[in-house]
Amino acid sequence: MTLDRTYEEAAAWLARQHGQAMDWEAFMVWLEADPRNRAAFDAMALLDSELDENASRISKVIARDDLSSANGLPGVRWATWVGFGGAAVAASLAGLLWVQPAAHERATHDFRSPAAKMVRIAFNDGASIALAPASELRVRGDHMDLQGSAFFDIPHRQGRTLNIRVREFQVTDIGTRFSIDSEPEAVTIEVAQGSVEVSSSGLAKAISLTPGEGLVADPSGGSVRLTSVETQEVGSWRAGRLQFNNAPLALVAQEISRYSGQKVAVDPTISGQPFSGVIAINHGEAPVETLAQILSLEIKTVDGARRLQPHRK
């Protein structure tokens, strides 16, 4: 594909984000199909942001050039970009909110995502972060504090080291694609590309993670274990897939609630039952019904929540 064609597609995706028929899943597939796609889209998003920030100045230029054209002088053609705007987009799970803080700013930026909505944060230097539903991220330069879950896509930049604090852990990165998931029961870090270093006062030494490697820490028990992951499945929640590996049913219900926006509860008698598998969110399937069918459970509505429980005889 030619570079011009790549930028044309990037511009088309950017324009579609302001419409009702945006196919977010197809957009994610296109974005990750080729590094050039991501670079082109970031460049177009940056241009869009700059145009929006300077809208009043541009309007004055257009008005002045219209007057100049009327006097026989050549005018500047801005019509191609009019209508892109800079509006934030927040759609279902796969929806993306593009925010572009300037790379040189040192002010603190707080980002929050509501339940069932993912937020995407794009930076001027090409870095981007997908913030999972019901999560918070505080950004100050290259230092960040995360509550909840996020997928980081950080291109390597000479002299830059990104530091992310999540609970009592510090994740250090110089250019990687990885995810961090912070839940009451555990902190999970998985690497899709590059490497990160994880440190904590409770660790004898820092732990390095490379592609296909993960770390699961139990803050309450103080245990840390290393895991193997499929690189293409790191941050799979971005595409509406929740993966579980021997997770207690109570945690599975909590995650379904968070990502789908539907309140799900579990009968205390089965809350610790382990579950391994994939649950689809926002793909037409009903996640609670899917889980109930897999585990041969029944669903009852209790206090506005869908509660999973054993079949009553």
C-alpha positions in Angstrom: 0.0 0.0 0.0 1.3 3.5 -0.9 1.9 6.0 1.8 -0.7 8.3 0.3 -3.2 5.5 0.4 -2.4 4.9 4.1 -3.0 8.5 5.0 -6.2 8.6 3.0 -7.5 5.6 5.1 -6.3 7.2 8.3 -8.2 10.4 7.4 -11.3 8.4 6.6 -11.2 6.6 10.0 -10.7 9.8 11.8 -13.8 11.3 10.0 -15.9 8.2 10.8 -15.3 8.6 14.5 -17.7 11.5 14.6 -20.5 9.5 13.0 -23.0 6.9 14.3 -21.9 4.1 12.0 -18.3 3.8 13.2 -17.1 0.2 13.2 -14.7 0.3 16.1 -13.7 -3.4 15.9 -12.7 -3.0 12.2 -10.8 0.2 13.2 -8.7 -1.7 15.8 -8.0 -4.4 13.2 -6.8 -1.8 10.7 -4.8 0.1 13.3 -2.9 -3.0 14.3 -2.4 -4.5 10.9 0.6 -2.3 10.0 2.7 0.0 12.1 2.4 2.6 9.3 -1.4 2.7 9.9 -0.9 3.7 13.5 1.7 6.3 12.6 -0.5 7.8 9.9 -3.5 7.9 12.2 -1.6 9.6 15.0 -0.3 12.2 12.5 -3.8 12.9 11.3 -5.2 13.0 14.8 -2.5 15.5 15.8 -3.3 17.7 12.7 -7.0 17.5 13.6 -6.3 18.5 17.1 -4.1 21.5 16.0 -6.8 22.6 13.6 -9.4 22.5 16.3 -7.2 24.4 18.8 -6.6 27.1 16.2 -10.2 27.1 14.7 -10.8 30.8 15.5 -7.4 31.8 13.9 -8.1 29.7 10.9 -11.5 31.3 10.5 -9.9 34.7 10.4 -7.4 33.5 7.8 -10.3 32.1 5.7 -12.2 35.4 6.0 -9.1 37.4 5.1 -8.3 35.2 2.1 -11.8 35.3 0.9 -11.5 39.1 0.9 -8.1 38.8 -0.9 -9.6 36.5 -3.5 -12.3 39.0 -4.1 -9.6 41.5 -4.8 -7.9 39.2 -7.3 -5.4 37.6 -4.9 -5.0 33.8 -4.5 -6.8 32.3 -1.5 -5.9 29.5 0.9 -8.0 26.3 0.5 -9.0 24.9 4.0 -12.3 23.3 2.9 -10.8 19.8 2.8 -10.4 19.8 6.6 -13.5 21.7 7.6 -15.8 19.5 9.6 -13.2 17.2 11.2 -13.6 19.2 14.4 -11.9 17.9 17.6 -14.8 16.4 19.4 -14.2 13.6 21.9 -15.7 10.3 21.1 -16.9 7.8 23.7 -18.7 4.8 22.3 -19.4 1.3 23.8 -16.6 -1.0 24.9 -14.7 -0.6 21.6 -15.3 3.2 21.5 -12.3 5.5 21.7 -11.8 8.9 23.2 -8.9 10.6 21.6 -7.2 13.2 23.9 -3.9 14.8 22.8 -1.9 16.5 25.6 1.1 18.3 24.2 4.4 16.3 24.7 6.1 19.2 26.4 3.4 19.8 29.0 4.3 18.9 32.7 0.8 19.7 34.1 -1.1 16.8 35.6 -3.8 15.3 33.4 -6.5 13.0 34.9 -8.3 10.6 32.7 -11.3 8.5 33.8 -13.3 5.9 31.9 -16.9 5.0 33.0 -18.2 1.5 33.1 -18.6 -0.2 29.7 -16.7 2.5 27.9 -13.0 2.4 26.9 -11.0 5.6 26.5 -8.1 6.0 24.2 -5.4 8.6 25.0 -3.2 9.7 22.1 0.0 11.7 22.7 1.7 13.9 20.1 4.9 11.7 20.1 3.0 8.6 18.8 2.4 7.0 22.2 -1.1 5.9 23.0 -2.9 4.3 26.0 -6.2 2.4 25.9 -7.9 2.9 29.3 -10.2 0.0 30.2 -13.7 0.7 31.5 -14.0 2.0 35.1 -10.3 2.9 35.3 -8.3 6.1 36.1 -5.0 7.3 34.9 -3.0 10.3 36.2 -0.3 11.6 33.9 2.4 14.0 34.7 5.1 14.0 32.0 6.6 10.5 31.9 5.2 9.5 35.3 1.8 7.9 35.6 -0.5 6.4 38.3 -3.0 3.8 37.3 -6.1 2.5 39.0 -7.9 -0.2 37.0 -6.6 -1.5 33.7 -4.8 -0.1 30.6 -3.0 -1.1 27.5 0.2 0.9 26.7 1.6 1.4 23.2 4.8 3.4 23.8 7.3 3.9 20.9 10.9 4.0 21.9 12.2 7.6 22.2 15.8 8.4 23.0 16.2 9.6 26.5 12.6 8.8 27.6 11.7 6.3 30.4 8.1 5.9 31.2 7.3 5.1 34.9 3.9 3.7 35.9 2.9 3.2 39.5 0.1 0.7 40.2 -0.5 -0.1 43.8 2.9 -0.8 45.4 4.5 -1.7 42.1 6.5 0.4 39.7 6.6 -0.5 36.0 9.4 1.0 34.0 9.4 1.1 30.2 11.4 2.7 27.4 9.2 1.6 24.5 6.9 -1.4 24.6 3.4 -2.7 24.1 2.0 -4.1 27.3 -1.0 -4.2 29.6 -1.5 -3.6 33.3 -4.6 -4.9 35.1 -5.1 -3.9 38.8 -7.9 -5.6 40.6 -8.4 -6.0 44.4 -7.4 -9.6 44.1 -4.3 -9.2 41.9 -2.1 -7.0 39.8 -1.4 -8.5 36.4 1.2 -7.2 33.9 1.6 -8.8 30.4 4.0 -7.9 27.6 3.2 -8.1 23.9 6.3 -6.4 22.5 9.6 -5.0 23.9 10.3 -5.4 27.6 9.4 -3.8 31.0 10.9 -3.9 34.4 8.7 -4.4 37.5 10.0 -3.3 40.9 8.5 -3.1 44.4 9.7 -2.8 48.0 8.4 -6.3 48.5 10.6 -7.7 45.7 14.2 -8.7 46.4 15.1 -7.4 42.9 13.4 -6.0 39.9 11.8 -8.4 37.4 12.2 -8.0 33.7 9.4 -9.2 31.4 9.8 -9.8 27.7 7.2 -10.6 24.9 4.9 -13.5 25.9 5.7 -13.1 29.6 3.5 -11.9 32.4 3.5 -11.3 36.1 0.6 -11.9 38.6 1.0 -10.5 42.1 -1.3 -11.0 45.0 -0.9 -7.9 47.1 -2.7 -9.3 50.2 -0.6 -12.5 50.3 2.6 -11.1 49.0 3.0 -13.8 46.3 4.3 -13.1 42.8 4.3 -15.6 40.0 5.4 -15.5 36.4 3.1 -16.6 33.6 3.2 -17.2 29.8 0.8 -15.4 27.6 -0.1 -15.3 23.9 1.3 -11.9 22.7 -1.7 -11.3 20.4 -4.1 -11.8 23.4 -2.5 -9.1 25.6 -5.1 -6.5 26.2 -7.7 -8.6 24.4 -10.5 -6.6 26.2 -9.8 -3.9 23.6 -11.6 -6.1 21.1 -14.3 -7.1 23.5 -12.8 -10.4 24.7 -12.4 -11.1 28.4 -9.9 -14.0 29.1 -9.8 -15.9 32.4 -7.4 -18.5 33.7 -8.7 -20.2 36.9 -10.3 -17.0 38.0 -12.8 -17.2 40.9 -16.4 -16.8 39.6 -16.9 -13.7 41.8 -14.0 -12.0 39.9 -15.4 -13.1 36.5 -18.8 -11.6 37.4 -17.1 -8.4 38.5 -15.2 -8.1 35.2 -18.4 -8.7 33.2 -20.1 -6.0 35.1 -17.3 -3.6 34.6 -16.9 -4.2 30.8 -20.6 -4.7 29.8 -22.2 -2.2 32.1 -24.7 -4.9 33.3 -24.6 -5.6 37.0 -23.7 -9.3 37.6 -23.6 -11.1 41.0 -22.8 -14.6 42.1 -24.4 -16.8 44.7 -21.9 -17.0 47.7 -21.9 -20.8 47.5 -20.2 -20.7 44.1 -18.3 -17.4 44.3 -14.9 -19.2 44.6 -15.6 -21.7 41.8 -12.7 -21.3 39.2 -13.4 -20.5 35.6 -11.1 -20.6 32.6 -12.2 -19.4 29.2 -13.1 -16.4 27.0 -16.3 -14.3 27.4 -17.2 -12.0 24.5 -18.5 -8.5 25.4 -20.5 -6.3 22.9 -20.3 -8.8 20.1 -24.0 -9.6 20.1 -23.6 -12.3 22.7 -25.1 -12.0 26.2 -22.1 -12.5 28.5 -24.1 -13.6 31.5 -26.1 -16.1 29.5 -22.9 -17.4 27.9 -21.2 -17.9 31.3 -24.3 -19.6 32.7 -24.5 -22.0 29.8 -20.9 -22.9 30.1 -21.1 -23.6 33.8 -24.6 -25.0 33.8 -25.9 -22.3 36.1 -29.2 -20.5 36.3 -29.8 -16.8 36.3 -32.1 -14.9 38.6 -32.7 -11.2 38.9 -32.0 -10.0 42.4 -32.0 -6.3 43.4 -31.5 -5.2 39.8 -28.5 -7.6 39.3 -28.3 -10.7 37.2 -27.2 -13.4 39.8 -25.6 -16.6 38.8 -26.6 -19.5 41.0 -26.8 -23.3 41.0 -29.9 -24.9 39.6 -32.5 -25.3 42.3 -34.1 -28.7 42.6 
